Amino acid sequence: MSIFFIEDKSGNYFSADGKRRFIKLSGQEAYRFLRSSRGKGRHFYKTTTEEEDGEKVFVEVPKQKQKKIRKSQRHEQYVSECKKLFEREIISMFDTEISDEELTIEEAELTDGVSVEDIAVNNMDIETLHIAIQSLTKEEFAILNMLYFSERKISETAIAELLSVSVSAVSQRKKSIIKKLKKFFEN
């Protein structure tokens, strides 16, 4: 079950700054309210805290603040994905107390020495590879996928049998696909 804190001038719960008041609804009462005309169109933020019994907590946020919250969530997701990708802790330039003029690119590094510049180049390479792969025909993509990306790699011989072509034809197609992909990185 989830708990919803809904903005209401007569509510018993206050925001951290004391400027907004909320009522607390859960279960059928929350469900009925959210389905009603008063409840439709309201925007909620799922907090990271949970009640003692594991219930998820949602707090109503004004529509204008929702954009800021989503931006923050996307940033947190990006940092999390970078941590997984690079297996390193990331120091964000945006989390520092230093002004832009005082921070050099060398100071904005990952904790084990990978620079922001390297991350940017790597991200651009990933983006380029994504675009390059999208340019492939269905057959080219299938061959590339079978050779390199599928959980169980498939040999050129097995692909030749699947496509009813010779092994040398598959080898030529592979070389052609790789050459096509490389062209994207040469520009």
Order of alpha helices (4+ residues) and beta strands (2+ residues): beta-beta-beta-alpha-beta-beta-alpha-alpha-alpha-alpha-alpha
